[in-house]
Amino acid sequence: MSTLKNSVRLTGFLGNKPEVKKFGDNKCLARVSLATNDRYRNQRGEWLTDTQWHQLVFWGKQATFVEKALDKGSEISIEGRLINRSYTDKDGLVKYTTEVVVNEVQAIQRGTALAE
C-alpha cells in the first residue's frame, strides 16, 4: 500500500471551451470543466444518468495542447492529482474548491485517440 498516492483518472466530455491564461516567461494555464456520466437502472427499471462535474487545470505544453485541440463537447481521458484550495470572491467571501491538476491527457475521437 505504500505505493498509493493522490491520483485520479477520469473520462468524460468538456462542458465548455478551455479558458487559457498566458503568463510571462512562456507559462500557460488552461482551465475547463469535465462532465462524467454514470448510468444505472432505478428500482422501476428506468435508466437514469448521474452527471458529476470536475474542474481540470492544465499547465505548460498540456495547456497549449488543450487550447489548440479541444473544444466544448470534446471527449477526453485524463490522469492527475486532486488539490483543494480557497480563494476570496469579488464580494469578499472565502470560497473552497477541489480541482484536478492534470498530468496526462488523451483526446478521444471515435476510431482514434490523440495524446499529449
Backbone atoms as SQL, in Angstrom:
CREATE TABLE atoms (id INTEGER PRIMARY KEY, chain TEXT, resi INTEGER, resn TEXT, atom TEXT, x REAL, y REAL, z REAL);
INSERT INTO atoms VALUES
  (1, 'A', 1, 'MET', 'N', 0.809, -1.200, 0.000),
  (2, 'A', 1, 'MET', 'CA', 0.000, 0.000, 0.000),
  (3, 'A', 1, 'MET', 'C', 0.852, 1.264, 0.000),
  (4, 'A', 2, 'SER', 'N', 2.121, 1.149, 0.224),
  (5, 'A', 2, 'SER', 'CA', 2.958, 2.347, 0.283),
  (6, 'A', 2, 'SER', 'C', 3.108, 3.011, -1.083),
  (7, 'A', 3, 'THR', 'N', 2.696, 2.331, -2.170),
  (8, 'A', 3, 'THR', 'CA', 2.821, 2.923, -3.498),
  (9, 'A', 3, 'THR', 'C', 1.601, 3.749, -3.893),
  (10, 'A', 4, 'LEU', 'N', 0.531, 3.723, -3.078),
  (11, 'A', 4, 'LEU', 'CA', -0.647, 4.517, -3.392),
  (12, 'A', 4, 'LEU', 'C', -0.341, 5.988, -3.187),
  (13, 'A', 5, 'LYS', 'N', -0.919, 6.816, -4.056),
  (14, 'A', 5, 'LYS', 'CA', -0.704, 8.257, -3.953),
  (15, 'A', 5, 'LYS', 'C', -1.952, 8.983, -4.403),
  (16, 'A', 6, 'ASN', 'N', -1.921, 10.270, -4.346),
  (17, 'A', 6, 'ASN', 'CA', -3.028, 11.119, -4.774),
  (18, 'A', 6, 'ASN', 'C', -3.120, 11.028, -6.295),
  (19, 'A', 7, 'SER', 'N', -4.069, 10.230, -6.779),
  (20, 'A', 7, 'SER', 'CA', -4.194, 10.017, -8.214),
  (21, 'A', 7, 'SER', 'C', -5.654, 9.821, -8.582),
  (22, 'A', 8, 'VAL', 'N', -6.063, 10.409, -9.706),
  (23, 'A', 8, 'VAL', 'CA', -7.430, 10.263, -10.194),
  (24, 'A', 8, 'VAL', 'C', -7.391, 10.102, -11.709),
  (25, 'A', 9, 'ARG', 'N', -8.273, 9.248, -12.227),
  (26, 'A', 9, 'ARG', 'CA', -8.421, 9.048, -13.670),
  (27, 'A', 9, 'ARG', 'C', -9.884, 9.270, -14.015),
  (28, 'A', 10, 'LEU', 'N', -10.124, 10.061, -15.046),
  (29, 'A', 10, 'LEU', 'CA', -11.487, 10.384, -15.456),
  (30, 'A', 10, 'LEU', 'C', -11.600, 10.350, -16.971),
  (31, 'A', 11, 'THR', 'N', -12.755, 9.954, -17.452),
  (32, 'A', 11, 'THR', 'CA', -13.085, 10.049, -18.865),
  (33, 'A', 11, 'THR', 'C', -14.448, 10.717, -18.956),
  (34, 'A', 12, 'GLY', 'N', -14.524, 11.763, -19.773),
  (35, 'A', 12, 'GLY', 'CA', -15.783, 12.480, -19.900),
  (36, 'A', 12, 'GLY', 'C', -15.742, 13.492, -21.024),
  (37, 'A', 13, 'PHE', 'N', -16.680, 14.433, -20.966),
  (38, 'A', 13, 'PHE', 'CA', -16.847, 15.430, -22.022),
  (39, 'A', 13, 'PHE', 'C', -16.661, 16.841, -21.463),
  (40, 'A', 14, 'LEU', 'N', -15.980, 17.693, -22.238),
  (41, 'A', 14, 'LEU', 'CA', -15.764, 19.067, -21.803),
  (42, 'A', 14, 'LEU', 'C', -17.086, 19.829, -21.812),
  (43, 'A', 15, 'GLY', 'N', -17.324, 20.567, -20.742),
  (44, 'A', 15, 'GLY', 'CA', -18.554, 21.332, -20.616),
  (45, 'A', 15, 'GLY', 'C', -18.464, 22.725, -21.174),
  (46, 'A', 16, 'ASN', 'N', -17.277, 23.153, -21.508),
  (47, 'A', 16, 'ASN', 'CA', -17.065, 24.491, -22.053),
  (48, 'A', 16, 'ASN', 'C', -15.748, 24.534, -22.818),
  (49, 'A', 17, 'LYS', 'N', -15.552, 25.618, -23.538),
  (50, 'A', 17, 'LYS', 'CA', -14.276, 25.836, -24.229),
  (51, 'A', 17, 'LYS', 'C', -13.222, 26.131, -23.163),
  (52, 'A', 18, 'PRO', 'N', -12.021, 25.580, -23.284),
  (53, 'A', 18, 'PRO', 'CA', -10.990, 25.834, -22.275),
  (54, 'A', 18, 'PRO', 'C', -10.669, 27.328, -22.140),
  (55, 'A', 19, 'GLU', 'N', -10.542, 27.782, -20.885),
  (56, 'A', 19, 'GLU', 'CA', -10.097, 29.154, -20.602),
  (57, 'A', 19, 'GLU', 'C', -8.588, 29.113, -20.457),
  (58, 'A', 20, 'VAL', 'N', -7.897, 29.897, -21.259),
  (59, 'A', 20, 'VAL', 'CA', -6.435, 29.862, -21.271),
  (60, 'A', 20, 'VAL', 'C', -5.893, 31.210, -20.819),
  (61, 'A', 21, 'LYS', 'N', -4.906, 31.156, -19.925),
  (62, 'A', 21, 'LYS', 'CA', -4.212, 32.367, -19.471),
  (63, 'A', 21, 'LYS', 'C', -2.734, 32.176, -19.743),
  (64, 'A', 22, 'LYS', 'N', -2.109, 33.229, -20.253),
  (65, 'A', 22, 'LYS', 'CA', -0.670, 33.176, -20.532),
  (66, 'A', 22, 'LYS', 'C', 0.030, 34.150, -19.606),
  (67, 'A', 23, 'PHE', 'N', 1.151, 33.711, -19.052),
  (68, 'A', 23, 'PHE', 'CA', 1.941, 34.499, -18.125),
  (69, 'A', 23, 'PHE', 'C', 3.298, 34.794, -18.753),
  (70, 'A', 24, 'GLY', 'N', 4.061, 35.679, -18.140),
  (71, 'A', 24, 'GLY', 'CA', 5.419, 35.953, -18.620),
  (72, 'A', 24, 'GLY', 'C', 6.247, 34.683, -18.633),
  (73, 'A', 25, 'ASP', 'N', 7.366, 34.729, -19.314),
  (74, 'A', 25, 'ASP', 'CA', 8.286, 33.589, -19.427),
  (75, 'A', 25, 'ASP', 'C', 7.631, 32.369, -20.063),
  (76, 'A', 26, 'ASN', 'N', 6.700, 32.573, -21.001),
  (77, 'A', 26, 'ASN', 'CA', 6.065, 31.499, -21.765),
  (78, 'A', 26, 'ASN', 'C', 5.316, 30.476, -20.913),
  (79, 'A', 27, 'LYS', 'N', 4.738, 30.898, -19.795),
  (80, 'A', 27, 'LYS', 'CA', 3.938, 29.988, -18.974),
  (81, 'A', 27, 'LYS', 'C', 2.487, 30.074, -19.417),
  (82, 'A', 28, 'CYS', 'N', 1.810, 28.923, -19.380),
  (83, 'A', 28, 'CYS', 'CA', 0.449, 28.844, -19.870),
  (84, 'A', 28, 'CYS', 'C', -0.379, 27.988, -18.912),
  (85, 'A', 29, 'LEU', 'N', -1.626, 28.414, -18.659),
  (86, 'A', 29, 'LEU', 'CA', -2.554, 27.714, -17.786),
  (87, 'A', 29, 'LEU', 'C', -3.889, 27.598, -18.504),
  (88, 'A', 30, 'ALA', 'N', -4.499, 26.418, -18.458),
  (89, 'A', 30, 'ALA', 'CA', -5.830, 26.225, -19.041),
  (90, 'A', 30, 'ALA', 'C', -6.732, 25.598, -17.985),
  (91, 'A', 31, 'ARG', 'N', -7.974, 26.072, -17.947),
  (92, 'A', 31, 'ARG', 'CA', -8.990, 25.529, -17.044),
  (93, 'A', 31, 'ARG', 'C', -10.209, 25.129, -17.877),
  (94, 'A', 32, 'VAL', 'N', -10.824, 24.016, -17.480),
  (95, 'A', 32, 'VAL', 'CA', -12.019, 23.548, -18.179),
  (96, 'A', 32, 'VAL', 'C', -12.799, 22.628, -17.246),
  (97, 'A', 33, 'SER', 'N', -14.109, 22.550, -17.431),
  (98, 'A', 33, 'SER', 'CA', -14.921, 21.624, -16.646),
  (99, 'A', 33, 'SER', 'C', -15.148, 20.345, -17.451),
  (100, 'A', 34, 'LEU', 'N', -15.181, 19.226, -16.743),
  (101, 'A', 34, 'LEU', 'CA', -15.350, 17.912, -17.353),
  (102, 'A', 34, 'LEU', 'C', -16.568, 17.232, -16.731),
  (103, 'A', 35, 'ALA', 'N', -17.467, 16.742, -17.567),
  (104, 'A', 35, 'ALA', 'CA', -18.646, 16.006, -17.103),
  (105, 'A', 35, 'ALA', 'C', -18.390, 14.512, -17.248),
  (106, 'A', 36, 'THR', 'N', -18.591, 13.777, -16.150),
  (107, 'A', 36, 'THR', 'CA', -18.548, 12.319, -16.208),
  (108, 'A', 36, 'THR', 'C', -19.951, 11.814, -15.910),
  (109, 'A', 37, 'ASN', 'N', -20.365, 10.790, -16.625),
  (110, 'A', 37, 'ASN', 'CA', -21.728, 10.268, -16.502),
  (111, 'A', 37, 'ASN', 'C', -21.712, 8.829, -16.011),
  (112, 'A', 38, 'ASP', 'N', -22.601, 8.544, -15.077),
  (113, 'A', 38, 'ASP', 'CA', -22.783, 7.192, -14.571),
  (114, 'A', 38, 'ASP', 'C', -24.229, 6.801, -14.845),
  (115, 'A', 39, 'ARG', 'N', -24.434, 5.756, -15.650),
  (116, 'A', 39, 'ARG', 'CA', -25.801, 5.308, -15.983),
  (117, 'A', 39, 'ARG', 'C', -26.149, 4.100, -15.130),
  (118, 'A', 40, 'TYR', 'N', -27.377, 4.108, -14.642),
  (119, 'A', 40, 'TYR', 'CA', -27.838, 2.996, -13.820),
  (120, 'A', 40, 'TYR', 'C', -29.360, 2.873, -13.939),
  (121, 'A', 41, 'ARG', 'N', -29.877, 1.719, -13.514),
  (122, 'A', 41, 'ARG', 'CA', -31.319, 1.492, -13.506),
  (123, 'A', 41, 'ARG', 'C', -31.853, 1.714, -12.094),
  (124, 'A', 42, 'ASN', 'N', -32.970, 2.413, -11.999),
  (125, 'A', 42, 'ASN', 'CA', -33.595, 2.592, -10.696),
  (126, 'A', 42, 'ASN', 'C', -34.452, 1.368, -10.378),
  (127, 'A', 43, 'GLN', 'N', -35.192, 1.408, -9.267),
  (128, 'A', 43, 'GLN', 'CA', -35.988, 0.255, -8.836),
  (129, 'A', 43, 'GLN', 'C', -37.109, -0.091, -9.814),
  (130, 'A', 44, 'ARG', 'N', -37.529, 0.884, -10.625),
  (131, 'A', 44, 'ARG', 'CA', -38.581, 0.644, -11.615),
  (132, 'A', 44, 'ARG', 'C', -38.024, 0.144, -12.946),
  (133, 'A', 45, 'GLY', 'N', -36.694, 0.007, -13.035),
  (134, 'A', 45, 'GLY', 'CA', -36.080, -0.459, -14.273),
  (135, 'A', 45, 'GLY', 'C', -35.790, 0.641, -15.279),
  (136, 'A', 46, 'GLU', 'N', -36.017, 1.894, -14.889),
  (137, 'A', 46, 'GLU', 'CA', -35.759, 3.026, -15.786),
  (138, 'A', 46, 'GLU', 'C', -34.269, 3.387, -15.757),
  (139, 'A', 47, 'TRP', 'N', -33.736, 3.722, -16.920),
  (140, 'A', 47, 'TRP', 'CA', -32.349, 4.151, -16.992),
  (141, 'A', 47, 'TRP', 'C', -32.244, 5.606, -16.544),
  (142, 'A', 48, 'LEU', 'N', -31.305, 5.877, -15.638),
  (143, 'A', 48, 'LEU', 'CA', -31.034, 7.233, -15.159),
  (144, 'A', 48, 'LEU', 'C', -29.562, 7.534, -15.370),
  (145, 'A', 49, 'THR', 'N', -29.248, 8.818, -15.534),
  (146, 'A', 49, 'THR', 'CA', -27.865, 9.255, -15.692),
  (147, 'A', 49, 'THR', 'C', -27.523, 10.231, -14.572),
  (148, 'A', 50, 'ASP', 'N', -26.435, 9.949, -13.879),
  (149, 'A', 50, 'ASP', 'CA', -25.936, 10.838, -12.830),
  (150, 'A', 50, 'ASP', 'C', -24.676, 11.515, -13.375),
  (151, 'A', 51, 'THR', 'N', -24.731, 12.834, -13.529),
  (152, 'A', 51, 'THR', 'CA', -23.597, 13.583, -14.068),
  (153, 'A', 51, 'THR', 'C', -22.851, 14.286, -12.938),
  (154, 'A', 52, 'GLN', 'N', -21.540, 14.094, -12.898),
  (155, 'A', 52, 'GLN', 'CA', -20.674, 14.774, -11.938),
  (156, 'A', 52, 'GLN', 'C', -19.769, 15.718, -12.720),
  (157, 'A', 53, 'TRP', 'N', -19.537, 16.912, -12.174),
  (158, 'A', 53, 'TRP', 'CA', -18.678, 17.908, -12.825),
  (159, 'A', 53, 'TRP', 'C', -17.364, 18.020, -12.078),
  (160, 'A', 54, 'HIS', 'N', -16.274, 18.079, -12.834),
  (161, 'A', 54, 'HIS', 'CA', -14.924, 18.161, -12.276),
  (162, 'A', 54, 'HIS', 'C', -14.208, 19.348, -12.918),
  (163, 'A', 55, 'GLN', 'N', -13.475, 20.090, -12.120),
  (164, 'A', 55, 'GLN', 'CA', -12.706, 21.228, -12.624),
  (165, 'A', 55, 'GLN', 'C', -11.277, 20.756, -12.896),
  (166, 'A', 56, 'LEU', 'N', -10.822, 20.914, -14.149),
  (167, 'A', 56, 'LEU', 'CA', -9.486, 20.470, -14.550),
  (168, 'A', 56, 'LEU', 'C', -8.563, 21.660, -14.741),
  (169, 'A', 57, 'VAL', 'N', -7.290, 21.472, -14.393),
  (170, 'A', 57, 'VAL', 'CA', -6.265, 22.501, -14.564),
  (171, 'A', 57, 'VAL', 'C', -5.104, 21.885, -15.345),
  (172, 'A', 58, 'PHE', 'N', -4.694, 22.553, -16.414),
  (173, 'A', 58, 'PHE', 'CA', -3.574, 22.109, -17.254),
  (174, 'A', 58, 'PHE', 'C', -2.495, 23.176, -17.234),
  (175, 'A', 59, 'TRP', 'N', -1.233, 22.777, -17.227),
  (176, 'A', 59, 'TRP', 'CA', -0.103, 23.708, -17.266),
  (177, 'A', 59, 'TRP', 'C', 0.795, 23.402, -18.457),
  (178, 'A', 60, 'GLY', 'N', 1.518, 24.408, -18.917),
  (179, 'A', 60, 'GLY', 'CA', 2.573, 24.241, -19.920),
  (180, 'A', 60, 'GLY', 'C', 2.111, 23.679, -21.244),
  (181, 'A', 61, 'LYS', 'N', 2.844, 22.655, -21.727),
  (182, 'A', 61, 'LYS', 'CA', 2.555, 22.057, -23.035),
  (183, 'A', 61, 'LYS', 'C', 1.145, 21.484, -23.098),
  (184, 'A', 62, 'GLN', 'N', 0.674, 20.943, -21.992),
  (185, 'A', 62, 'GLN', 'CA', -0.674, 20.390, -21.987),
  (186, 'A', 62, 'GLN', 'C', -1.718, 21.487, -22.145),
  (187, 'A', 63, 'ALA', 'N', -1.475, 22.646, -21.535),
  (188, 'A', 63, 'ALA', 'CA', -2.404, 23.775, -21.689),
  (189, 'A', 63, 'ALA', 'C', -2.446, 24.227, -23.143),
  (190, 'A', 64, 'THR', 'N', -1.307, 24.247, -23.801),
  (191, 'A', 64, 'THR', 'CA', -1.250, 24.618, -25.212),
  (192, 'A', 64, 'THR', 'C', -1.993, 23.587, -26.063),
  (193, 'A', 65, 'PHE', 'N', -1.796, 22.299, -25.759),
  (194, 'A', 65, 'PHE', 'CA', -2.500, 21.226, -26.470),
  (195, 'A', 65, 'PHE', 'C', -4.014, 21.374, -26.309),
  (196, 'A', 66, 'VAL', 'N', -4.464, 21.615, -25.080),
  (197, 'A', 66, 'VAL', 'CA', -5.890, 21.760, -24.792),
  (198, 'A', 66, 'VAL', 'C', -6.468, 22.947, -25.564),
  (199, 'A', 67, 'GLU', 'N', -5.734, 24.051, -25.577),
  (200, 'A', 67, 'GLU', 'CA', -6.201, 25.253, -26.279),
  (201, 'A', 67, 'GLU', 'C', -6.381, 24.995, -27.774),
  (202, 'A', 68, 'LYS', 'N', -5.435, 24.276, -28.379),
  (203, 'A', 68, 'LYS', 'CA', -5.452, 24.069, -29.832),
  (204, 'A', 68, 'LYS', 'C', -6.335, 22.902, -30.270),
  (205, 'A', 69, 'ALA', 'N', -6.402, 21.833, -29.463),
  (206, 'A', 69, 'ALA', 'CA', -7.026, 20.593, -29.934),
  (207, 'A', 69, 'ALA', 'C', -8.423, 20.318, -29.382),
  (208, 'A', 70, 'LEU', 'N', -8.835, 21.003, -28.304),
  (209, 'A', 70, 'LEU', 'CA', -10.093, 20.651, -27.664),
  (210, 'A', 70, 'LEU', 'C', -11.085, 21.800, -27.661),
  (211, 'A', 71, 'ASP', 'N', -12.368, 21.444, -27.609),
  (212, 'A', 71, 'ASP', 'CA', -13.445, 22.435, -27.573),
  (213, 'A', 71, 'ASP', 'C', -14.585, 21.866, -26.737),
  (214, 'A', 72, 'LYS', 'N', -15.596, 22.657, -26.504),
  (215, 'A', 72, 'LYS', 'CA', -16.769, 22.199, -25.766),
  (216, 'A', 72, 'LYS', 'C', -17.300, 20.924, -26.416),
  (217, 'A', 73, 'GLY', 'N', -17.568, 19.905, -25.583),
  (218, 'A', 73, 'GLY', 'CA', -18.086, 18.642, -26.088),
  (219, 'A', 73, 'GLY', 'C', -17.027, 17.611, -26.417),
  (220, 'A', 74, 'SER', 'N', -15.742, 18.000, -26.450),
  (221, 'A', 74, 'SER', 'CA', -14.673, 17.037, -26.735),
  (222, 'A', 74, 'SER', 'C', -14.638, 15.965, -25.651),
  (223, 'A', 75, 'GLU', 'N', -14.411, 14.724, -26.061),
  (224, 'A', 75, 'GLU', 'CA', -14.273, 13.630, -25.106),
  (225, 'A', 75, 'GLU', 'C', -12.796, 13.424, -24.814),
  (226, 'A', 76, 'ILE', 'N', -12.450, 13.340, -23.513),
  (227, 'A', 76, 'ILE', 'CA', -11.053, 13.146, -23.129),
  (228, 'A', 76, 'ILE', 'C', -10.952, 12.169, -21.966),
  (229, 'A', 77, 'SER', 'N', -9.750, 11.600, -21.816),
  (230, 'A', 77, 'SER', 'CA', -9.368, 10.834, -20.625),
  (231, 'A', 77, 'SER', 'C', -8.189, 11.560, -20.008),
  (232, 'A', 78, 'ILE', 'N', -8.202, 11.650, -18.685),
  (233, 'A', 78, 'ILE', 'CA', -7.092, 12.331, -18.004),
  (234, 'A', 78, 'ILE', 'C', -6.619, 11.505, -16.814),
  (235, 'A', 79, 'GLU', 'N', -5.399, 11.785, -16.399),
  (236, 'A', 79, 'GLU', 'CA', -4.850, 11.281, -15.145),
  (237, 'A', 79, 'GLU', 'C', -4.249, 12.484, -14.464),
  (238, 'A', 80, 'GLY', 'N', -4.514, 12.642, -13.177),
  (239, 'A', 80, 'GLY', 'CA', -3.986, 13.787, -12.454),
  (240, 'A', 80, 'GLY', 'C', -4.077, 13.593, -10.967),
  (241, 'A', 81, 'ARG', 'N', -3.939, 14.717, -10.234),
  (242, 'A', 81, 'ARG', 'CA', -3.996, 14.664, -8.777),
  (243, 'A', 81, 'ARG', 'C', -4.978, 15.712, -8.279),
  (244, 'A', 82, 'LEU', 'N', -5.636, 15.403, -7.183),
  (245, 'A', 82, 'LEU', 'CA', -6.599, 16.319, -6.594),
  (246, 'A', 82, 'LEU', 'C', -5.892, 17.370, -5.739),
  (247, 'A', 83, 'ILE', 'N', -6.374, 18.603, -5.854),
  (248, 'A', 83, 'ILE', 'CA', -5.907, 19.659, -4.955),
  (249, 'A', 83, 'ILE', 'C', -7.130, 20.394, -4.419),
  (250, 'A', 84, 'ASN', 'N', -7.028, 20.845, -3.200),
  (251, 'A', 84, 'ASN', 'CA', -8.047, 21.675, -2.578),
  (252, 'A', 84, 'ASN', 'C', -7.436, 23.043, -2.355),
  (253, 'A', 85, 'ARG', 'N', -8.196, 24.088, -2.662),
  (254, 'A', 85, 'ARG', 'CA', -7.688, 25.437, -2.444),
  (255, 'A', 85, 'ARG', 'C', -8.842, 26.352, -2.089),
  (256, 'A', 86, 'SER', 'N', -8.489, 27.513, -1.589),
  (257, 'A', 86, 'SER', 'CA', -9.502, 28.514, -1.274),
  (258, 'A', 86, 'SER', 'C', -9.128, 29.818, -1.955),
  (259, 'A', 87, 'TYR', 'N', -10.137, 30.661, -2.159),
  (260, 'A', 87, 'TYR', 'CA', -9.921, 31.975, -2.745),
  (261, 'A', 87, 'TYR', 'C', -11.010, 32.906, -2.240),
  (262, 'A', 88, 'THR', 'N', -10.788, 34.196, -2.388),
  (263, 'A', 88, 'THR', 'CA', -11.770, 35.192, -1.980),
  (264, 'A', 88, 'THR', 'C', -12.451, 35.732, -3.230),
  (265, 'A', 89, 'ASP', 'N', -13.790, 35.656, -3.266),
  (266, 'A', 89, 'ASP', 'CA', -14.511, 36.128, -4.440),
  (267, 'A', 89, 'ASP', 'C', -14.647, 37.646, -4.432),
  (268, 'A', 90, 'LYS', 'N', -15.297, 38.191, -5.454),
  (269, 'A', 90, 'LYS', 'CA', -15.401, 39.644, -5.605),
  (270, 'A', 90, 'LYS', 'C', -16.204, 40.309, -4.489),
  (271, 'A', 91, 'ASP', 'N', -17.019, 39.511, -3.769),
  (272, 'A', 91, 'ASP', 'CA', -17.805, 40.038, -2.657),
  (273, 'A', 91, 'ASP', 'C', -17.092, 39.882, -1.317),
  (274, 'A', 92, 'GLY', 'N', -15.846, 39.383, -1.351),
  (275, 'A', 92, 'GLY', 'CA', -15.070, 39.223, -0.132),
  (276, 'A', 92, 'GLY', 'C', -15.330, 37.927, 0.621),
  (277, 'A', 93, 'LEU', 'N', -16.094, 37.009, 0.024),
  (278, 'A', 93, 'LEU', 'CA', -16.383, 35.726, 0.659),
  (279, 'A', 93, 'LEU', 'C', -15.314, 34.699, 0.295),
  (280, 'A', 94, 'VAL', 'N', -14.913, 33.905, 1.279),
  (281, 'A', 94, 'VAL', 'CA', -13.934, 32.850, 1.035),
  (282, 'A', 94, 'VAL', 'C', -14.666, 31.647, 0.453),
  (283, 'A', 95, 'LYS', 'N', -14.196, 31.167, -0.679),
  (284, 'A', 95, 'LYS', 'CA', -14.767, 30.004, -1.367),
  (285, 'A', 95, 'LYS', 'C', -13.732, 28.880, -1.365),
  (286, 'A', 96, 'TYR', 'N', -14.223, 27.652, -1.359),
  (287, 'A', 96, 'TYR', 'CA', -13.363, 26.476, -1.386),
  (288, 'A', 96, 'TYR', 'C', -13.677, 25.668, -2.638),
  (289, 'A', 97, 'THR', 'N', -12.640, 25.111, -3.238),
  (290, 'A', 97, 'THR', 'CA', -12.833, 24.331, -4.448),
  (291, 'A', 97, 'THR', 'C', -11.856, 23.157, -4.495),
  (292, 'A', 98, 'THR', 'N', -12.274, 22.113, -5.190),
  (293, 'A', 98, 'THR', 'CA', -11.406, 20.959, -5.454),
  (294, 'A', 98, 'THR', 'C', -11.189, 20.898, -6.957),
  (295, 'A', 99, 'GLU', 'N', -9.943, 20.745, -7.364),
  (296, 'A', 99, 'GLU', 'CA', -9.586, 20.702, -8.785),
  (297, 'A', 99, 'GLU', 'C', -8.704, 19.495, -9.049),
  (298, 'A', 100, 'VAL', 'N', -8.641, 19.111, -10.311),
  (299, 'A', 100, 'VAL', 'CA', -7.729, 18.054, -10.747),
  (300, 'A', 100, 'VAL', 'C', -6.624, 18.719, -11.558),
  (301, 'A', 101, 'VAL', 'N', -5.385, 18.644, -11.060),
  (302, 'A', 101, 'VAL', 'CA', -4.236, 19.115, -11.830),
  (303, 'A', 101, 'VAL', 'C', -3.818, 17.948, -12.711),
  (304, 'A', 102, 'VAL', 'N', -3.929, 18.139, -14.011),
  (305, 'A', 102, 'VAL', 'CA', -3.763, 17.045, -14.970),
  (306, 'A', 102, 'VAL', 'C', -2.287, 16.784, -15.260),
  (307, 'A', 103, 'ASN', 'N', -1.909, 15.504, -15.191),
  (308, 'A', 103, 'ASN', 'CA', -0.553, 15.069, -15.560),
  (309, 'A', 103, 'ASN', 'C', -0.521, 14.527, -16.988),
  (310, 'A', 104, 'GLU', 'N', -1.590, 13.814, -17.379),
  (311, 'A', 104, 'GLU', 'CA', -1.680, 13.233, -18.719),
  (312, 'A', 104, 'GLU', 'C', -3.075, 13.479, -19.272),
  (313, 'A', 105, 'VAL', 'N', -3.134, 13.753, -20.568),
  (314, 'A', 105, 'VAL', 'CA', -4.426, 13.957, -21.223),
  (315, 'A', 105, 'VAL', 'C', -4.426, 13.229, -22.558),
  (316, 'A', 106, 'GLN', 'N', -5.572, 12.648, -22.883),
  (317, 'A', 106, 'GLN', 'CA', -5.732, 11.982, -24.169),
  (318, 'A', 106, 'GLN', 'C', -7.093, 12.370, -24.727),
  (319, 'A', 107, 'ALA', 'N', -7.085, 12.968, -25.909),
  (320, 'A', 107, 'ALA', 'CA', -8.333, 13.301, -26.592),
  (321, 'A', 107, 'ALA', 'C', -8.845, 12.046, -27.269),
  (322, 'A', 108, 'ILE', 'N', -10.140, 11.787, -27.129),
  (323, 'A', 108, 'ILE', 'CA', -10.734, 10.589, -27.707),
  (324, 'A', 108, 'ILE', 'C', -11.588, 11.013, -28.897),
  (325, 'A', 109, 'GLN', 'N', -11.264, 10.447, -30.044),
  (326, 'A', 109, 'GLN', 'CA', -12.061, 10.646, -31.236),
  (327, 'A', 109, 'GLN', 'C', -12.497, 9.268, -31.695),
  (328, 'A', 110, 'ARG', 'N', -13.735, 9.136, -32.061),
  (329, 'A', 110, 'ARG', 'CA', -14.247, 7.822, -32.432),
  (330, 'A', 110, 'ARG', 'C', -13.338, 7.181, -33.470),
  (331, 'A', 111, 'GLY', 'N', -12.742, 6.056, -33.110),
  (332, 'A', 111, 'GLY', 'CA', -11.861, 5.340, -34.015),
  (333, 'A', 111, 'GLY', 'C', -10.384, 5.639, -33.815),
  (334, 'A', 112, 'THR', 'N', -10.048, 6.790, -33.166),
  (335, 'A', 112, 'THR', 'CA', -8.651, 7.132, -32.939),
  (336, 'A', 112, 'THR', 'C', -8.538, 7.847, -31.607),
  (337, 'A', 113, 'ALA', 'N', -7.297, 8.088, -31.185),
  (338, 'A', 113, 'ALA', 'CA', -7.044, 8.849, -29.962),
  (339, 'A', 113, 'ALA', 'C', -5.824, 9.736, -30.191),
  (340, 'A', 114, 'LEU', 'N', -5.881, 10.974, -29.730),
  (341, 'A', 114, 'LEU', 'CA', -4.765, 11.903, -29.785),
  (342, 'A', 114, 'LEU', 'C', -4.215, 12.068, -28.373),
  (343, 'A', 115, 'ALA', 'N', -2.922, 11.928, -28.174),
  (344, 'A', 115, 'ALA', 'CA', -2.344, 12.043, -26.836),
  (345, 'A', 115, 'ALA', 'C', -1.366, 13.197, -26.770),
  (346, 'A', 116, 'GLU', 'N', -1.234, 13.737, -25.592),
  (347, 'A', 116, 'GLU', 'CA', -0.228, 14.774, -25.322),
  (348, 'A', 116, 'GLU', 'C', 0.531, 14.369, -24.090);
